[in-house]
Structures are given as C-alpha cells and as structure tokens.
C-alpha cells in the first residue's frame, strides 16, 4: 500500500484547510464568473459584422498558408522519399 503514502498529507487536512484550499477559491471563481456574465453585452450589428469579417479573413489566410505549405511539401517529400 505504498501508493497511500503520497496521499497522506491530503488525508490529514482539517476542515478549515479544506475551506481555505478548495472552497474559497471555487467561491471566488463563481463570483468572478457571475460578474463577467453580467457585464457582457450582446454585440450590435456593426460590431458583429466586423468580428465575422475578421474571423473569415483569418480562416481564408490560414487556408492559403496550409495550401501553400502542402504545395511545397509534396515535391520536397517526393525528392526525399524518391517516389515513382
């Protein structure tokens, strides 16, 4: 039962230690999350279009980068491997 030795410090925690180490950080995280959700607002149409265009542009750019990397990779791979 040597695997229990690694858990010994956690088995001897008092309730105030559990409160300090686990409960308080979770409570603080929940309060911060609620505050964030209350502060968030729905974007208006202009902001939404701007975000959608930026996201779409990023996807297109990443697609072209991936395409050109693959385009360069195929001939280099054929030279290295020596395929038919």
LINURZI-V611190 format. One record per residue. N is the residue number from 1. RES is the residue in one small letter. SS is DSSP state (H for helix, E for strand, - for the rest). D_LAST is the distance of its C-alpha to the last C-alpha in whole Angstrom. Layout:
# LINURZI-V611190
n=N res=RES ss=SS d_last=D_LAST
n=N res=RES ss=SS d_last=D_LAST
This chain:
# LINURZI-V611190
n=1 res=x ss=- d_last=60
n=2 res=x ss=H d_last=58
n=3 res=x ss=H d_last=56
n=4 res=x ss=H d_last=59
n=5 res=x ss=H d_last=60
n=6 res=x ss=H d_last=58
n=7 res=x ss=H d_last=59
n=8 res=x ss=H d_last=63
n=9 res=x ss=H d_last=63
n=10 res=x ss=H d_last=62
n=11 res=x ss=H d_last=65
n=12 res=x ss=- d_last=68
n=13 res=x ss=- d_last=67
n=14 res=x ss=- d_last=70
n=15 res=x ss=H d_last=71
n=16 res=x ss=H d_last=71
n=17 res=x ss=H d_last=68
n=18 res=x ss=H d_last=66
n=19 res=x ss=H d_last=68
n=20 res=x ss=H d_last=67
n=21 res=x ss=H d_last=63
n=22 res=x ss=H d_last=62
n=23 res=x ss=H d_last=64
n=24 res=x ss=H d_last=65
n=25 res=x ss=H d_last=62
n=26 res=x ss=H d_last=61
n=27 res=x ss=H d_last=64
n=28 res=x ss=H d_last=63
n=29 res=x ss=H d_last=60
n=30 res=x ss=H d_last=61
n=31 res=x ss=H d_last=63
n=32 res=x ss=H d_last=61
n=33 res=x ss=H d_last=59
n=34 res=x ss=H d_last=62
n=35 res=x ss=H d_last=63
n=36 res=x ss=H d_last=59
n=37 res=x ss=H d_last=59
n=38 res=x ss=H d_last=62
n=39 res=x ss=H d_last=61
n=40 res=x ss=- d_last=58
n=41 res=x ss=- d_last=59
n=42 res=x ss=- d_last=57
n=43 res=x ss=- d_last=55
n=44 res=x ss=- d_last=57
n=45 res=x ss=H d_last=55
n=46 res=x ss=H d_last=54
n=47 res=x ss=H d_last=53
n=48 res=x ss=H d_last=51
n=49 res=x ss=H d_last=49
n=50 res=x ss=H d_last=48
n=51 res=x ss=H d_last=47
n=52 res=x ss=H d_last=45
n=53 res=x ss=H d_last=43
n=54 res=x ss=H d_last=43
n=55 res=x ss=H d_last=41
n=56 res=x ss=H d_last=39
n=57 res=x ss=H d_last=38
n=58 res=x ss=H d_last=37
n=59 res=x ss=H d_last=34
n=60 res=x ss=H d_last=33
n=61 res=x ss=H d_last=32
n=62 res=x ss=H d_last=31
n=63 res=x ss=H d_last=28
n=64 res=x ss=H d_last=28
n=65 res=x ss=H d_last=27
n=66 res=x ss=H d_last=25
n=67 res=x ss=H d_last=23
n=68 res=x ss=H d_last=22
n=69 res=x ss=H d_last=22
n=70 res=x ss=H d_last=19
n=71 res=x ss=H d_last=18
n=72 res=x ss=H d_last=18
n=73 res=x ss=H d_last=16
n=74 res=x ss=H d_last=13
n=75 res=x ss=H d_last=12
n=76 res=x ss=H d_last=13
n=77 res=x ss=H d_last=12
n=78 res=x ss=H d_last=8
n=79 res=x ss=H d_last=10
n=80 res=x ss=H d_last=12
n=81 res=x ss=H d_last=9
n=82 res=x ss=- d_last=7
n=83 res=x ss=- d_last=4
n=84 res=x ss=- d_last=0
